[in-house]
Amino acid sequence: MATQALDPQPLGAARALPASFYTDAGLMSSERRAVFARGWQLVAHHGQLAAAGDHVVAEFAGVPLIAVRGDDGVLRCFHNVCRHRAGPLALCDGRGAKALHCKYHGWTYRLDGSLRTAPEMQDAEDFDVAGIRLPQAAVEEWRGLVFAALEPVAPLFEVLSGIGERLAGRDLAAFEFDRRVSYELACNWKTYVDNFLEGYHLPHVHPSLNRLLDYRSYRTELAEWHSLQWSPLESSRGPYGQGDALYYFVWPNTMLNILPDRLQTNRVLPLAVDRCRVDFDFCYAPVTPRKFREEDQAFSDEVQREDVAICEAVQRGLASGSYQAGRLNPKRESGVHHFHELVRRAFRETT
């Protein structure tokens, strides 16, 4: 990676990240350390972790994790790696577990992460069950959403600062989890994030969404660790009625898409240098009719399939050898520039 590629760039003169940031497999290990090990990432909706033993599995920067509600009501996030020989404690999300059992050799941990039993270890010298615990990651709840981090670069309240005030009157914590839909894309995770962060492509890629939003009034607002794109809704179109659409990006890989009566969260997960998965979780107020939910999810699927097609085409262009980093549009791509500056900053701080 050329050192000058990490230099800060003012918006008015900024170019996009070089193609190598999207195509160099060698950068993935650096990204794990610089970006994903230090960022707060969305784990679950709190309704998925409501009762003792409810748990959700995840993976941050190559580290398997399990978030679990304890018998004492405390939410914790452990490394999902047995202290014996690295077996998994859970392979999938679950409800009401009494303990965490390693799927390899049956070592059993309490819901507070302490080892309870280790089968047939009585002949091991100086083996102290009481001295063995699962390592923990940081975990916090915010307005019904659960975030975790391995080595957070900043407190969660700083990362999300200002979002709560902007959401006045929208009680996200009262929403309920409805379903998850996942899309796997043949593109780098940053290609997908770049696409999310600008409305410049709306008239060309998303005809239905462009009719729903007011492109002329489409605005981007920036904070240190997040950005907001918002637009008034054209009230005559779609199921949402009057109001506005709020599209938050929270560093490094979380999106909060908020429309009237609906919260949709996205997590962008790198799978390889040219592959990623995006998990969409749909949440609604408990009284939201099924018809509205179905229309919302069908509309979302239409938009995402359009995004999949363009992101995969862009990735092919990035990998072609033809592309040289282009100039950014200061009016329409300030969110992309903000994200690229955070990427550059993360690498500067860890190299």
C-alpha positions as CSV (number, residue, x, y, z in Angstrom):
1,M,0.0,0.0,0.0
2,A,1.5,3.4,-1.0
3,T,1.8,5.7,2.0
4,Q,0.4,8.6,0.2
5,A,-2.9,6.7,-0.3
6,L,-3.5,7.1,3.4
7,D,-3.0,10.9,3.5
8,P,-6.2,12.9,4.4
9,Q,-7.9,14.5,1.5
10,P,-10.2,17.6,1.6
11,L,-13.6,16.9,0.1
12,G,-13.3,19.5,-2.7
13,A,-10.2,17.8,-4.1
14,A,-10.8,14.2,-3.0
15,R,-10.4,11.1,-5.0
16,A,-11.9,7.7,-4.2
17,L,-9.8,5.0,-2.6
18,P,-7.4,3.2,-5.0
19,A,-8.6,0.0,-6.6
20,S,-6.1,-2.0,-4.5
21,F,-8.2,-1.3,-1.4
22,Y,-10.9,-3.4,-3.0
23,T,-8.8,-6.1,-4.7
24,D,-5.7,-6.8,-2.7
25,A,-6.2,-9.9,-0.6
26,G,-3.2,-9.1,1.5
27,L,-5.1,-6.1,2.9
28,M,-7.7,-8.2,4.6
29,S,-5.6,-9.2,7.6
30,S,-4.7,-5.5,8.0
31,E,-8.3,-4.6,7.8
32,R,-9.2,-7.1,10.5
33,R,-6.8,-5.4,12.9
34,A,-7.3,-1.8,11.8
35,V,-11.0,-1.7,11.2
36,F,-13.0,-4.7,12.5
37,A,-11.1,-5.4,15.8
38,R,-11.6,-1.7,16.8
39,G,-15.1,-0.9,15.7
40,W,-18.5,-1.3,17.4
41,Q,-20.6,-3.7,15.3
42,L,-24.2,-4.6,15.5
43,V,-24.9,-8.1,17.0
44,A,-28.6,-8.4,17.5
45,H,-32.0,-6.9,18.3
46,H,-32.6,-7.0,22.1
47,G,-35.7,-9.1,21.5
48,Q,-33.4,-11.9,20.4
49,L,-31.6,-11.8,23.8
50,A,-34.6,-11.1,26.1
51,A,-34.4,-14.1,28.6
52,A,-31.7,-15.9,30.4
53,G,-29.8,-18.3,28.1
54,D,-30.9,-16.5,24.9
55,H,-27.8,-16.2,22.7
56,V,-26.6,-15.0,19.3
57,V,-23.4,-16.0,17.5
58,A,-21.3,-13.6,15.5
59,E,-17.7,-13.2,14.3
60,F,-15.6,-10.0,14.5
61,A,-12.2,-9.7,12.9
62,G,-11.9,-13.5,12.7
63,V,-12.9,-14.0,16.4
64,P,-16.0,-16.1,16.9
65,L,-18.3,-14.5,19.5
66,I,-21.4,-15.4,21.5
67,A,-23.7,-12.8,23.1
68,V,-25.8,-14.3,25.9
69,R,-28.2,-13.1,28.6
70,G,-27.1,-14.4,32.0
71,D,-29.2,-15.8,34.8
72,D,-28.6,-12.4,36.5
73,G,-30.1,-10.5,33.6
74,V,-26.7,-9.2,32.5
75,L,-25.9,-9.2,28.8
76,R,-22.3,-10.5,28.1
77,C,-20.4,-11.2,24.9
78,F,-17.8,-14.0,25.1
79,H,-15.3,-15.5,22.7
80,N,-17.1,-18.5,21.3
81,V,-13.9,-20.5,21.7
82,C,-13.5,-23.2,24.3
83,R,-10.4,-22.8,26.6
84,H,-9.6,-26.5,26.1
85,R,-9.0,-27.0,22.4
86,A,-10.8,-24.2,20.7
87,G,-14.2,-25.9,20.1
88,P,-17.3,-23.8,19.6
89,L,-19.8,-23.3,22.4
90,A,-22.6,-22.6,20.0
91,L,-23.1,-23.0,16.3
92,C,-26.2,-21.0,15.9
93,D,-28.5,-18.6,17.7
94,G,-30.7,-20.1,20.4
95,R,-33.1,-19.6,23.3
96,G,-33.1,-20.4,27.0
97,A,-29.8,-22.3,27.3
98,K,-29.0,-23.4,30.9
99,A,-25.3,-23.4,30.2
100,L,-22.8,-23.2,27.3
101,H,-21.5,-26.6,26.2
102,C,-18.5,-27.0,24.0
103,K,-19.5,-29.0,20.9
104,Y,-16.1,-30.7,20.7
105,H,-15.4,-32.3,24.1
106,G,-18.3,-31.2,26.3
107,W,-16.6,-28.7,28.6
108,T,-19.5,-26.7,30.2
109,Y,-19.5,-23.0,31.1
110,R,-22.0,-21.0,33.2
111,L,-23.8,-18.1,31.5
112,D,-21.3,-15.8,33.3
113,G,-18.5,-17.4,31.3
114,S,-16.9,-19.4,34.2
115,L,-16.0,-23.0,33.6
116,R,-18.4,-25.3,35.5
117,T,-17.3,-28.8,34.4
118,A,-14.5,-30.4,32.4
119,P,-15.2,-34.2,31.8
120,E,-12.6,-36.7,32.8
121,M,-9.9,-34.1,33.7
122,Q,-9.4,-35.4,37.3
123,D,-5.9,-36.7,36.4
124,A,-4.6,-33.4,35.1
125,E,-2.1,-31.9,37.5
126,D,-2.8,-28.4,38.9
127,F,-6.0,-28.1,36.8
128,D,-8.2,-25.5,38.4
129,V,-11.7,-25.3,37.1
130,A,-12.4,-22.1,39.0
131,G,-9.5,-20.4,37.3
132,I,-10.8,-20.8,33.8
133,R,-13.2,-18.2,32.1
134,L,-14.1,-17.3,28.6
135,P,-12.6,-14.0,27.4
136,Q,-15.1,-11.2,26.9
137,A,-15.7,-8.5,24.4
138,A,-17.3,-5.2,25.1
139,V,-21.1,-5.2,24.7
140,E,-23.7,-2.5,25.1
141,E,-27.4,-2.0,24.3
142,W,-28.7,1.2,22.6
143,R,-32.3,1.8,21.8
144,G,-33.1,-1.9,21.5
145,L,-30.0,-2.8,19.5
146,V,-27.0,-4.7,20.9
147,F,-23.5,-3.7,19.8
148,A,-20.2,-5.4,20.6
149,A,-16.5,-4.6,20.0
150,L,-13.2,-6.4,20.6
151,E,-11.0,-3.3,21.2
152,P,-13.3,-0.3,20.8
153,V,-11.6,2.7,19.3
154,A,-14.1,5.0,21.2
155,P,-17.0,4.5,23.6
156,L,-20.3,3.5,22.0
157,F,-22.0,6.7,23.2
158,E,-19.4,8.7,21.2
159,V,-19.8,6.6,18.1
160,L,-23.6,7.1,18.2
161,S,-23.6,10.7,19.5
162,G,-26.4,12.7,18.1
163,I,-28.4,9.9,16.6
164,G,-30.8,9.6,19.5
165,E,-31.7,13.3,19.4
166,R,-32.4,13.1,15.6
167,L,-34.8,10.2,16.3
168,A,-37.0,12.1,18.7
169,G,-40.5,10.6,18.6
170,R,-39.3,7.3,17.2
171,D,-39.1,4.6,19.9
172,L,-36.9,2.0,18.3
173,A,-36.6,0.1,21.5
174,A,-40.3,-0.7,21.3
175,F,-40.0,-2.4,17.9
176,E,-39.9,-6.1,17.6
177,F,-37.7,-8.3,15.5
178,D,-39.6,-9.8,12.5
179,R,-37.1,-11.6,10.2
180,R,-33.6,-11.7,8.7
181,V,-32.8,-11.8,5.0
182,S,-29.2,-12.2,3.8
183,Y,-27.6,-11.5,0.5
184,E,-24.2,-12.7,-0.6
185,L,-22.4,-10.5,-3.1
186,A,-19.4,-10.9,-5.4
187,C,-17.8,-7.7,-4.3
188,N,-15.5,-6.3,-1.6
189,W,-17.4,-5.1,1.6
190,K,-16.3,-1.5,1.0
191,T,-17.8,-1.6,-2.5
192,Y,-21.2,-2.2,-0.9
193,V,-20.6,0.5,1.8
194,D,-19.6,3.0,-0.9
195,N,-22.8,2.3,-2.7
196,F,-24.9,2.7,0.4
197,L,-23.4,6.1,1.2
198,E,-24.6,8.1,-1.7
199,G,-27.8,8.9,-3.5
200,Y,-26.0,9.9,-6.6
201,H,-26.9,6.6,-8.2
202,L,-30.6,6.7,-7.3
203,P,-31.9,8.0,-10.7
204,H,-29.8,5.5,-12.6
205,V,-30.1,2.3,-10.6
206,H,-33.3,2.5,-8.4
207,P,-36.3,3.8,-10.4
208,S,-38.9,2.8,-7.7
209,L,-36.8,4.1,-4.8
210,N,-36.1,7.3,-6.7
211,R,-39.8,7.9,-7.1
212,L,-40.3,7.4,-3.3
213,L,-37.6,9.8,-2.3
214,D,-37.2,13.5,-3.1
215,Y,-33.8,13.5,-4.9
216,R,-33.7,17.3,-5.0
217,S,-34.0,17.5,-1.2
218,Y,-31.7,14.5,-0.5
219,R,-29.1,15.5,2.1
220,T,-26.0,14.0,3.8
221,E,-25.0,15.0,7.4
222,L,-21.7,13.9,8.9
223,A,-20.5,13.2,12.4
224,E,-17.2,11.8,13.6
225,W,-18.1,8.1,13.5
226,H,-21.4,8.0,11.5
227,S,-23.2,9.7,8.7
228,L,-26.8,10.3,7.8
229,Q,-28.5,10.5,4.5
230,W,-32.1,11.7,4.6
231,S,-34.9,12.7,2.3
232,P,-38.6,13.6,2.6
233,L,-40.9,10.9,1.4
234,E,-43.2,11.5,-1.6
235,S,-46.4,10.7,0.4
236,S,-48.4,9.5,-2.6
237,R,-46.0,6.6,-3.3
238,G,-45.3,3.4,-1.5
239,P,-46.7,2.0,1.8
240,Y,-44.9,4.5,4.1
241,G,-47.1,7.6,4.0
242,Q,-45.7,11.0,5.0
243,G,-42.5,11.6,6.9
244,D,-38.9,11.1,6.0
245,A,-36.4,8.4,5.3
246,L,-33.3,8.3,7.5
247,Y,-30.3,6.2,6.3
248,Y,-27.6,6.0,9.0
249,F,-24.1,4.5,8.5
250,V,-22.3,3.6,11.7
251,W,-18.6,2.9,11.4
252,P,-17.4,0.4,10.3
253,N,-20.2,-1.8,8.8
254,T,-23.6,-1.1,10.3
255,M,-26.6,0.6,8.6
256,L,-29.8,1.8,10.2
257,N,-32.6,2.4,7.7
258,I,-35.5,4.1,9.4
259,L,-38.8,4.8,7.7
260,P,-42.2,5.5,9.3
261,D,-43.2,2.4,11.4
262,R,-40.1,0.4,10.3
263,L,-36.4,-0.2,11.3
264,Q,-34.2,-2.1,9.0
265,T,-30.6,-2.8,10.1
266,N,-27.8,-4.0,7.8
267,R,-24.5,-5.6,8.7
268,V,-21.9,-5.9,6.0
269,L,-19.6,-8.8,6.6
270,P,-16.4,-9.4,4.6
271,L,-16.0,-13.1,3.4
272,A,-13.1,-12.6,1.0
273,V,-11.5,-9.7,-0.8
274,D,-14.2,-10.0,-3.5
275,R,-17.1,-11.4,-1.5
276,C,-19.3,-10.1,1.3
277,R,-22.6,-10.9,3.0
278,V,-25.2,-8.4,4.0
279,D,-27.6,-9.4,6.8
280,F,-30.9,-7.4,6.8
281,D,-32.9,-7.5,10.0
282,F,-36.5,-6.1,9.8
283,C,-38.1,-4.7,13.0
284,Y,-41.6,-3.2,13.4
285,A,-43.9,-1.8,16.0
286,P,-45.9,-4.7,17.4
287,V,-49.2,-3.4,15.9
288,T,-47.8,-3.1,12.4
289,P,-50.0,-5.1,10.0
290,R,-48.6,-8.1,8.2
291,K,-49.6,-6.5,4.8
292,F,-47.3,-3.5,5.5
293,R,-44.5,-5.8,6.6
294,E,-44.8,-7.9,3.4
295,E,-44.9,-4.8,1.2
296,D,-41.9,-3.3,2.9
297,Q,-39.9,-6.5,2.6
298,A,-40.8,-6.9,-1.1
299,F,-39.8,-3.3,-1.8
300,S,-36.5,-3.8,0.1
301,D,-35.7,-6.9,-1.9
302,E,-36.3,-5.1,-5.2
303,V,-33.9,-2.4,-4.2
304,Q,-31.3,-4.8,-2.9
305,R,-31.2,-6.9,-6.0
306,E,-30.6,-3.7,-8.0
307,D,-27.7,-2.9,-5.6
308,V,-26.3,-6.4,-5.9
309,A,-26.1,-6.1,-9.7
310,I,-24.4,-2.7,-9.7
311,C,-22.0,-3.5,-6.9
312,E,-20.9,-6.7,-8.6
313,A,-20.4,-4.8,-11.8
314,V,-18.3,-2.1,-10.0
315,Q,-16.2,-4.8,-8.4
316,R,-15.4,-6.2,-11.8
317,G,-14.3,-2.8,-12.9
318,L,-12.1,-2.3,-9.9
319,A,-10.4,-5.6,-10.6
320,S,-10.0,-5.0,-14.3
321,G,-6.7,-3.1,-14.1
322,S,-8.3,-0.2,-16.0
323,Y,-9.5,1.9,-13.0
324,Q,-7.6,4.8,-11.6
325,A,-9.1,6.5,-8.5
326,G,-11.6,9.0,-9.7
327,R,-12.7,12.4,-8.3
328,L,-15.6,12.4,-5.8
329,N,-18.7,14.6,-6.2
330,P,-18.6,17.0,-3.3
331,K,-22.3,17.6,-3.3
332,R,-23.5,13.9,-3.7
333,E,-20.6,11.9,-2.3
334,S,-19.6,13.5,1.0
335,G,-20.7,10.3,2.8
336,V,-18.3,8.2,0.6
337,H,-15.5,10.7,1.3
338,H,-16.3,10.5,5.1
339,F,-16.0,6.7,5.0
340,H,-12.8,6.7,2.9
341,E,-11.3,9.1,5.4
342,L,-12.2,6.8,8.3
343,V,-10.6,3.9,6.4
344,R,-7.4,5.9,5.8
345,R,-7.4,7.0,9.5
346,A,-7.8,3.4,10.7
347,F,-4.8,2.3,8.7
348,R,-2.7,5.3,9.7
349,E,-3.3,4.5,13.4
350,T,-2.4,0.8,13.2
351,T,0.5,0.8,10.8
